[in-house]
Amino acid sequence: MVEDFRRRFWVSLILTPPILILSPMIQHWLGIEDAVSFPGDGLLLFVLSTVVYLYGGWPFLTGFFRELGDRRPGMMTLVAMAISVAYFYSAAVTFGLPGMSFYWELATLIAIMLLGHWLEMRSVMGASRALEALVRLLPDSAIRIDAHGNGVEMPIAALTPGDHILVRPGGKVPVDGRVIEGSSSFNESMLTGESRPVAKKAGDSAIGGAINGAGAVTIEVMATGGATYLSQVIDMVKRAQASRSRTQDLANRAAGWLTYIALGVGFGSLAWWTIAGESWEFAIERMVTVMVIACPHALGLAVPLVVAVSTSLSAGNGLLIRDRAAFERARNLDAAVFDKTGTLTEGRFGVSDVVLLGSMGETEALRLAASAESQSEHPIAQGIVAETTTRNVAYPRPESVRNITGEGIEARVEARAVAIVSPGHLARQGKAISHERLKALESDGKTVVVLVVDGEPLALFALSDIIRPESREAIDDLKALGIRPIMLTGDAEGVARAVSAELGVEEYYAEVLPDQKAAKIAELRRNGRRIAMVGDGVNDAPALVEADLGVAIGAGTDVAVESADIVLVRSDPRDVAAILGLSRATYRKMVQNLVWATGYNTFAIPMAAGITFGTGFLMTPAVGAVFMSLSTIIVAINAQLLRFYKREEITR
């Protein structure tokens, strides 16, 4: 349908200039009657206008009969009546009826209405690719281990519960299963919201779609097809999308009322002046003038033009609007629910605290720790190395690096024995750390490791998901707008409590699974709250489509982006407040345009019907067309004024 409107618009637009040039009224206004007149020009004008009426106006004519069948006249009915009156009246003038043709009015109305509908449909339509993005999380094939211990690659669809499959380092887990051999850490952040890689050993479960770490593991298939965790998430997205309601189009409602008014006043004036003894031509002119005045140029552009401007404006500031109806609803929101991992935080491990246990300085402790961890791909190692890089601390190359399975790493650094191990590992060796800060850091949900040099514990490194520097300002901005921030996360209670306290978020929910996230959003809405959901992971997808407004961090997963109504390209949580401010400004412009596009009819339609007859002024169809054109220009200018919306108000 979008493509059809686009094609009809361009054909009508190409034919509009010659229709304008051949129209007597336009020729008179421009003073070019003698320059462009030629024998048969009226017939050519009729032919070109007929093409525009039948081809360009076809969607409105068919829409008229559809609305008539539904007994719900709206925009299509009004447009069809306006173009039909203009066309048949002009055709009658061409073939002998006294009066002035309105072919130019017909062509411009059809072109503008096609443009308006095309812009509107582009902003509203577009099938979501959320489910495709979910499916893409799974690999196409898996390595199944046969009875002889050989690995055979086969499609996932061929797997059955009980099969044994090999998941190589860095590979994706193809189906839900249980680890039966090997150990590794799995990145499940896109599935469960857990920011830290989860260690897995024999007997532990593995979720399809998770990314394996450094170790190869053998998994026994436990569930396939619709029984898998990911398939259940897909089903939740389907249900949430199917239950989404649509707001009624204000412009269409206004067009419905205007239709009744135009038809009533138009035919009423025809009957009145005929009964009053005026000529048939005079009565017809009154009716045509009413229809021209009611012609919905301005009404047709009132909403789509504001949508086009706001969409362009927001895109230039990194705010991509995917669903217009949800964007309009954003003005009424009173709460913003944030996913933690990847939204308020960066979704990566970083050093948050360094606690010295001996005489060694902090820089030296980091230098030795980074050296020992420099050859490891473990997230803890990467976090420590990243911290030294941030501080511009150089570290030497380690020697004799050895992993301590599940406990840490050992190495020789500048002839010294350096180890990075867990506090539990030291406790099991009878060297428990008794420092008061250790318990406090662990209660905050942080991962703590110990630097041991030549057998002596010298420093504690606490690592956690790094909070985005913009998050604090984002929370403050929302509070200033009267919107309550809420945090929803799959992370542990301690982690959620620490992050919410640091950001000033009074309300949070921890250890929430994907199905619980959507249910929690639904519960908040049932309690009367109007919710914006902000997230970036697959686990957020059902909640994004369940909320009144789904906002995706652009750097997140495809499914979150495709499930959302609005995408923040810059991954800046401060833009949440910006989009709400833009929504309110956009809605004000829409209301202003709708009021103007319909309000002037309160005065113009009675004048067009002849209420000023006998006062020395009688509105002709030409004057009515000028009034109509002015209203269109005013609506267009008012929509463009939205571009002066202050940029800092959009981005902050």
C-alpha positions in Angstrom: 0.0 0.0 0.0 2.8 2.4 0.8 4.4 1.7 -2.6 1.0 2.2 -4.3 0.5 5.6 -2.7 4.0 6.6 -3.6 3.5 5.7 -7.3 0.2 7.4 -7.5 1.6 10.5 -5.9 4.4 10.9 -8.4 2.2 10.4 -11.4 -0.3 13.0 -10.0 2.5 15.4 -9.2 4.0 15.2 -12.7 0.5 16.0 -14.2 -0.2 18.8 -11.8 2.0 21.6 -13.4 0.4 21.4 -16.8 -3.1 21.3 -15.2 -2.2 24.5 -13.2 -0.8 26.2 -16.3 -3.9 25.3 -18.4 -6.4 26.4 -15.7 -8.1 29.8 -16.5 -8.0 30.9 -12.9 -4.3 30.3 -12.5 -3.7 32.0 -15.9 -5.6 35.0 -14.7 -3.7 35.2 -11.4 -0.4 35.0 -13.3 -1.4 37.2 -16.2 -0.5 34.6 -18.8 -3.8 34.0 -20.5 -2.6 35.1 -24.0 0.7 33.3 -23.6 -0.5 29.8 -23.0 -4.0 29.7 -24.5 -4.5 27.6 -27.7 -7.3 25.8 -29.4 -8.4 22.7 -27.6 -6.6 23.7 -24.3 -9.8 23.2 -22.4 -10.3 19.7 -23.7 -6.6 18.8 -22.9 -7.1 20.2 -19.4 -10.2 17.9 -19.0 -8.3 14.8 -20.2 -5.3 15.4 -17.9 -7.6 16.1 -14.9 -9.6 13.0 -15.7 -6.4 10.9 -15.5 -5.5 12.5 -12.1 -9.1 12.0 -10.8 -9.3 8.4 -11.8 -5.7 7.2 -11.1 -4.6 9.5 -8.3 -8.0 9.7 -6.7 -8.7 6.0 -6.9 -7.6 5.2 -3.3 -10.0 7.9 -2.0 -12.9 6.8 -4.2 -12.6 3.2 -3.1 -12.1 4.3 0.5 -15.3 6.3 0.2 -17.3 3.2 -0.7 -15.5 1.3 2.1 -16.4 3.9 4.7 -19.9 4.1 3.3 -20.3 0.4 3.7 -19.0 0.6 7.3 -21.3 3.5 7.9 -18.3 5.4 9.3 -17.5 8.4 7.0 -14.1 9.9 7.6 -11.2 11.4 5.7 -11.7 9.2 2.6 -15.3 10.2 2.3 -14.5 13.9 2.6 -11.6 13.7 0.1 -13.8 11.7 -2.3 -16.7 14.2 -2.1 -14.3 17.2 -2.5 -12.5 15.8 -5.6 -15.7 14.5 -7.1 -17.6 17.8 -6.7 -14.5 19.7 -8.1 -14.2 17.2 -11.0 -17.8 16.9 -12.1 -18.6 20.6 -11.6 -15.4 21.5 -13.6 -16.4 19.0 -16.3 -19.8 20.6 -16.5 -18.2 24.0 -16.9 -16.0 22.6 -19.7 -19.0 21.4 -21.6 -21.1 24.5 -21.3 -22.2 25.2 -17.7 -21.6 28.9 -16.8 -18.9 29.2 -14.1 -15.2 28.7 -13.4 -13.5 25.3 -13.5 -11.6 23.9 -10.5 -9.3 21.4 -12.2 -6.3 22.9 -10.5 -8.0 22.5 -7.1 -8.7 18.8 -8.0 -5.1 18.1 -9.0 -3.5 19.8 -6.0 -5.9 18.2 -3.6 -5.2 14.7 -4.9 -1.4 15.3 -5.0 -1.3 16.7 -1.5 -3.6 14.0 0.0 -1.6 11.3 -1.6 1.6 12.8 -0.2 -0.1 13.1 3.3 -1.2 9.5 3.3 2.1 8.3 2.0 4.0 10.1 4.7 1.6 8.9 7.3 1.7 5.3 6.2 5.5 5.3 6.1 5.6 6.5 9.7 3.0 4.1 11.0 3.6 0.9 8.9 6.6 -1.4 8.6 6.4 -4.9 9.8 8.5 -5.7 12.8 11.5 -8.0 12.3 11.7 -8.8 16.0 10.9 -12.5 15.6 13.5 -12.9 12.9 16.1 -11.2 15.1 15.2 -13.7 17.9 15.6 -16.7 15.6 19.0 -15.3 14.4 20.4 -15.8 17.9 20.5 -19.5 17.2 23.1 -21.0 14.8 21.8 -22.9 11.8 23.6 -26.1 12.7 25.1 -28.0 15.6 27.9 -30.6 16.0 26.3 -33.8 17.2 28.6 -36.5 18.7 27.7 -39.9 17.4 28.1 -43.3 19.1 31.7 -43.5 18.0 32.6 -40.2 19.5 32.9 -38.4 16.1 31.4 -35.0 15.6 28.9 -34.7 12.7 27.5 -31.3 11.7 23.7 -31.3 11.2 20.8 -28.9 11.2 19.3 -27.9 14.6 15.9 -29.2 13.4 17.4 -32.7 13.3 18.4 -32.7 17.0 16.3 -34.7 19.5 16.3 -34.7 23.3 19.1 -36.9 24.6 21.5 -36.1 21.7 25.1 -35.0 22.7 26.4 -31.9 21.0 29.8 -30.1 21.1 29.9 -26.4 21.7 33.3 -25.0 20.8 34.9 -21.9 22.4 33.1 -18.7 21.2 30.3 -20.7 19.7 26.6 -20.3 20.4 24.6 -22.9 22.3 22.1 -24.2 19.7 19.4 -25.6 22.0 18.6 -25.8 25.7 20.6 -28.5 27.4 22.8 -29.8 30.2 26.6 -29.8 30.4 27.9 -33.3 30.7 31.6 -32.8 29.9 33.9 -29.8 30.2 33.6 -26.5 31.9 33.4 -22.9 30.7 31.7 -19.5 31.3 28.7 -18.5 29.3 27.6 -15.1 28.3 23.8 -15.1 28.9 23.3 -11.3 29.1 21.2 -11.1 25.9 18.9 -13.8 27.3 18.7 -13.3 31.1 20.1 -9.8 31.7 22.9 -11.3 33.8 25.9 -9.0 33.2 28.5 -11.4 34.4 29.5 -14.5 32.5 28.0 -17.5 34.2 30.4 -20.4 35.0 29.1 -23.8 33.9 30.4 -27.3 34.8 29.0 -30.8 34.4 25.4 -30.9 35.5 24.6 -27.3 34.9 22.0 -26.2 32.4 22.8 -24.2 29.3 20.3 -21.9 27.5 20.1 -21.9 23.7 21.4 -18.7 22.3 24.1 -18.2 25.0 27.6 -17.6 23.9 30.3 -20.0 25.1 33.5 -18.7 26.6 37.0 -20.2 26.4 36.3 -23.8 27.1 34.8 -26.5 24.9 31.8 -28.3 26.4 29.6 -31.2 25.6 25.9 -30.7 26.1 23.1 -33.1 26.3 20.0 -31.8 24.5 17.1 -31.3 26.9 14.6 -29.3 24.8 14.2 -28.4 21.1 11.7 -26.4 19.0 8.9 -24.7 20.8 10.0 -26.1 24.2 13.2 -24.1 24.3 13.6 -21.0 26.4 14.2 -18.8 23.4 11.0 -20.1 21.7 9.0 -19.1 24.8 10.5 -15.6 24.5 9.4 -15.5 20.9 5.9 -16.5 21.9 5.8 -13.7 24.5 6.8 -11.2 21.8 4.0 -12.5 19.5 1.4 -12.2 22.2 2.5 -8.7 23.2 2.5 -7.5 19.6 -1.0 -9.0 19.0 -2.4 -7.3 22.1 -1.1 -3.8 21.2 -4.0 -1.4 20.8 -4.0 1.5 18.4 -5.2 5.0 19.1 -7.9 6.5 17.0 -6.7 9.0 14.4 -7.7 12.6 15.5 -7.6 13.8 11.9 -9.9 11.1 10.8 -12.4 11.9 13.5 -12.3 15.6 12.5 -12.7 14.6 8.9 -15.8 12.6 9.8 -17.5 15.6 11.5 -16.4 17.9 8.7 -17.9 15.5 6.2 -21.3 15.7 7.9 -21.1 19.5 8.1 -19.9 19.9 4.5 -22.6 17.6 3.1 -25.3 19.1 5.3 -24.4 22.7 4.6 -23.6 22.1 0.9 -26.8 20.4 0.0 -28.7 22.6 2.4 -27.5 25.7 0.6 -28.4 24.2 -2.7 -31.9 23.5 -1.6 -32.2 26.9 0.2 -31.2 29.1 -2.7 -33.2 27.0 -5.2 -36.3 27.4 -3.0 -35.5 31.1 -2.5 -35.9 31.6 -6.3 -32.2 32.1 -7.2 -30.9 30.6 -10.4 -29.7 27.0 -10.6 -26.2 28.3 -11.4 -26.1 30.4 -8.3 -27.3 27.6 -6.1 -24.8 25.2 -7.6 -22.0 27.8 -7.0 -23.0 28.0 -3.4 -22.7 24.3 -2.9 -19.4 24.1 -4.8 -18.0 26.9 -2.7 -18.9 25.1 0.5 -17.3 21.9 -0.7 -14.1 23.8 -1.8 -14.0 25.6 1.6 -14.3 22.2 3.4 -11.7 20.7 1.1 -9.3 18.9 3.5 -5.9 20.1 2.1 -5.0 21.5 5.6 -6.6 18.6 7.4 -4.9 16.0 5.3 -1.5 17.6 6.1 -2.2 18.6 9.7 -0.9 15.4 11.3 1.4 13.8 8.6 3.4 16.9 8.1 4.1 17.3 11.8 5.0 13.6 11.9 7.4 14.1 9.0 9.0 17.1 10.7 9.3 15.5 14.1 10.7 12.3 12.6 13.3 14.2 10.7 14.1 16.4 13.7 14.5 13.4 16.0 16.5 11.4 13.6 19.0 14.2 13.3 19.4 14.0 17.1 19.8 10.2 17.2 16.2 9.4 18.1 14.5 7.1 15.6 10.7 6.9 15.8 9.4 3.5 14.6 5.8 3.7 15.8 3.9 7.0 15.6 1.0 6.1 17.7 3.2 5.0 20.6 5.3 8.2 20.2 2.2 10.3 20.5 1.2 8.4 23.7 4.6 9.2 25.2 3.3 12.7 26.2 1.2 11.0 28.9 3.8 8.7 30.5 4.4 8.9 34.2 7.0 6.2 34.7 10.1 5.0 32.9 11.3 1.4 33.5 15.0 0.8 32.7 16.8 -2.4 32.1 20.1 -2.3 33.9 22.7 -4.2 31.9 23.6 -2.3 28.7 21.2 0.5 29.4 22.0 2.2 32.6 25.3 0.3 32.6 27.8 -0.4 29.8 27.4 -4.2 30.0 31.1 -4.9 30.7 33.2 -5.6 33.7 35.4 -2.9 35.1 37.3 -2.2 38.2 35.2 -0.2 40.7 37.3 -0.5 43.8 40.9 -1.2 44.8 41.5 -2.0 48.4 45.2 -2.2 49.4 46.1 -4.8 52.0 49.8 -4.1 52.4 52.5 -1.5 51.6 52.2 -1.8 47.8 50.8 1.2 46.0 47.7 1.1 43.9 49.5 1.7 40.6 52.0 -1.0 41.3 49.3 -3.4 42.3 47.4 -2.8 39.0 50.6 -3.1 37.0 51.4 -6.6 38.4 47.7 -7.7 38.2 47.4 -6.6 34.6 50.6 -8.4 33.6 49.4 -11.7 35.1 46.0 -11.3 33.4 47.2 -9.9 30.1 47.0 -13.2 28.2 43.6 -14.2 29.5 40.3 -13.7 27.7 38.3 -13.9 30.9 36.0 -10.9 31.6 37.7 -10.3 35.0 41.1 -10.2 33.3 39.9 -7.9 30.5 38.4 -5.6 33.2 41.7 -5.3 35.1 43.7 -4.8 31.9 41.3 -2.1 30.7 41.7 -0.2 33.9 45.5 -0.1 33.5 45.0 1.1 29.9 42.6 3.8 31.1 45.2 5.0 33.7 48.1 4.7 31.1 49.9 2.2 33.3 52.4 0.0 31.3 52.9 -3.6 32.4 55.6 -6.2 31.5 55.0 -9.5 29.7 54.3 -12.4 32.1 56.0 -15.8 32.1 54.8 -19.3 33.1 51.1 -18.3 33.0 48.9 -21.1 34.5 45.1 -21.1 34.9 43.7 -22.3 38.2 40.5 -23.9 37.1 37.5 -21.9 38.4 39.8 -20.0 40.9 42.1 -17.7 39.0 45.5 -17.4 37.4 49.2 -17.6 38.3 52.2 -16.2 36.5 55.8 -15.0 37.0 56.2 -11.3 36.6 59.7 -9.8 36.9 60.8 -12.9 38.8 58.0 -12.6 41.3 55.2 -15.1 41.8 51.9 -13.3 41.1 48.4 -14.8 41.4 44.9 -13.4 40.9 42.6 -15.6 42.8 39.2 -15.6 44.5 38.8 -15.0 48.2 37.3 -18.4 48.5 40.4 -20.0 47.1 42.5 -18.4 49.8 40.0 -19.4 52.5 40.2 -23.0 51.4 44.0 -22.8 51.7 43.7 -21.5 55.2 44.6 -17.9 54.3 41.1 -16.2 54.5 40.9 -12.5 54.0 39.5 -10.7 57.0 39.4 -7.1 55.7 36.2 -5.3 56.5 35.7 -4.1 53.0 35.5 -7.6 51.5 32.1 -8.4 52.9 30.7 -5.0 52.0 31.9 -5.3 48.4 30.5 -8.7 48.0 27.1 -7.7 49.5 26.9 -5.1 46.8 27.0 -7.8 44.3 30.6 -7.0 43.1 33.1 -9.7 42.1 36.2 -9.5 44.2 39.6 -11.0 43.4 42.8 -10.9 45.4 46.3 -10.0 44.2 48.8 -12.4 45.8 52.5 -11.6 45.4 55.1 -14.1 46.6 52.4 -15.7 48.7 51.3 -12.5 50.4 47.8 -11.0 49.7 48.4 -7.3 48.8 45.3 -5.9 47.2 41.6 -6.6 46.6 40.1 -5.7 43.2 36.3 -5.3 43.1 34.8 -5.5 39.6 31.2 -4.7 38.5 29.2 -3.7 35.5 30.3 -0.1 34.8 27.5 2.5 35.2 27.2 4.8 32.2 28.3 8.3 33.1 25.1 9.7 31.5 22.8 7.5 33.6 22.8 9.8 36.6 21.8 12.8 34.5 19.2 10.7 32.7 17.5 9.8 36.0 17.6 13.5 37.2 16.1 14.7 33.9 13.2 12.2 34.2 12.5 13.3 37.8 12.5 16.9 36.7 9.8 16.0 34.2 7.7 14.4 36.9 8.4 10.8 35.6 9.3 8.1 38.1 12.4 6.1 37.2 12.2 2.3 37.9 15.0 -0.3 37.4 14.2 -3.8 36.2 17.0 -6.3 36.0 17.9 -10.0 35.9 20.9 -9.3 38.1 21.2 -10.3 41.7 19.6 -8.3 44.5 22.9 -6.9 45.8 23.9 -5.7 42.3 20.5 -4.1 41.8 20.5 -2.4 45.2 24.0 -0.9 44.8 23.3 0.4 41.3 19.9 1.9 42.2 21.4 3.6 45.3 24.2 5.1 43.3 21.8 6.5 40.6 19.1 7.6 43.0 16.4 5.2 41.7 14.0 4.5 44.6 12.1 1.6 43.0 13.8 -1.4 41.5 13.1 -5.1 40.8 16.0 -7.6 40.8 16.4 -11.2 39.6 13.6 -10.8 37.1 13.3 -13.3 34.3 12.1 -12.3 30.8 8.5 -13.6 31.3 8.5 -11.8 34.7 9.6 -8.5 33.0 6.7 -8.5 30.7 4.4 -9.5 33.5 5.8 -6.7 35.8 5.2 -4.1 33.0 1.6 -5.4 32.6 1.1 -5.2 36.4 2.4 -1.6 36.6 0.0 -0.7 33.8 -2.9 -2.4 35.5 -2.1 -0.2 38.6 -2.8 2.9 36.5 0.8 3.8 35.5 1.7 4.8 31.9 5.0 3.1 31.2 8.0 3.6 29.0 10.3 0.5 28.9 14.0 1.2 28.1 16.2 -1.8 27.3 18.6 -3.5 24.9 18.5 -7.2 25.3 16.4 -10.1 24.0 15.1 -10.5 27.6 13.7 -7.0 27.2 11.8 -7.7 24.0 8.5 -8.8 25.5 8.5 -5.9 28.0 9.3 -3.4 25.2 6.2 -4.4 23.3 4.1 -4.7 26.4 4.8 -1.1 27.5 3.0 2.0 26.4 6.3 3.1 24.8 9.2 0.7 24.0 12.6 2.5 23.8 15.6 0.5 22.7 19.3 1.3 23.1 20.6 1.3 19.6 23.8 -0.5 20.4 21.8 -3.4 21.8 20.6 -6.6 20.1 18.5 -6.5 17.0 15.5 -7.9 18.6 15.3 -5.1 21.1 15.6 -2.6 18.4 13.0 -4.3 16.2 10.6 -4.7 19.1 10.8 -1.1 20.2 8.8 2.0 19.2 11.8 4.3 19.4 15.5 3.6 19.1 18.2 5.6 20.8 21.0 5.5 18.2 23.6 7.0 20.5 22.8 4.6 23.4 22.5 7.6 25.6 19.8 7.1 28.4 19.4 10.9 28.6 17.6 10.8 25.3 14.7 9.1 27.0 13.7 12.4 28.6 14.4 14.1 25.2 12.0 11.9 23.4 9.3 12.6 25.9 9.8 16.4 25.5 9.7 16.1 21.8 6.5 14.0 22.0 4.8 16.7 24.0 5.9 19.5 21.6 4.8 17.3 18.6 1.4 16.7 20.0 0.9 20.4 20.7 1.7 21.1 17.0 -0.8 18.4 15.9 -3.5 19.9 18.0 -2.8 23.4 16.8 -2.9 22.2 13.2 -6.1 20.3 13.6 -7.7 23.2 15.4 -6.7 25.6 12.5 -7.5 23.1 9.8 -11.1 22.6 11.0 -11.7 25.8 13.1 -11.6 28.3 10.2 -14.5 26.3 8.7 -16.7 27.7 11.5 -16.6 31.0 9.8 -15.8 30.1 6.2 -18.5 27.5 5.6 -21.4 29.8 6.5 -19.9 32.5 4.3 -19.5 30.0 1.5 -23.2 29.0 1.9 -24.2 32.7 1.3 -24.9 34.0 4.8 -23.3 37.3 3.7 -25.7 37.6 0.7 -26.9 41.2 0.5 -24.1 42.7 2.5 -22.1 43.5 -0.6 -19.7 40.5 -0.2 -20.4 37.1 -1.6 -17.8 34.4 -1.4 -17.2 32.9 -4.8 -15.6 29.5 -5.4 -12.4 31.3 -6.3 -12.3 33.2 -3.0 -13.1 30.0 -1.2 -10.2 28.3 -2.9 -7.9 31.1 -1.7 -9.2 30.6 1.9 -8.6 26.9 1.6 -5.0 27.5 0.2 -4.2 29.9 3.0 -5.2 27.4 5.7 -3.0 24.8 4.0 0.0 27.3 4.0 -0.6 28.2 7.7 -0.7 24.5 8.7 2.5 23.8 6.7 4.3 26.8 8.3 3.2 25.8 11.8 4.5 22.3 11.3 7.9 23.7 10.2 8.1 25.8 13.4 8.6 22.5 15.2 12.2 22.6 13.8 12.9 25.5 16.1 12.4 23.2 19.1 15.6 23.8 21.1 18.2 21.1 20.4 19.3 20.9 24.0 15.7 20.2 24.9 15.7 17.2 22.6 19.0 15.8 23.6 18.6 16.5 27.3 
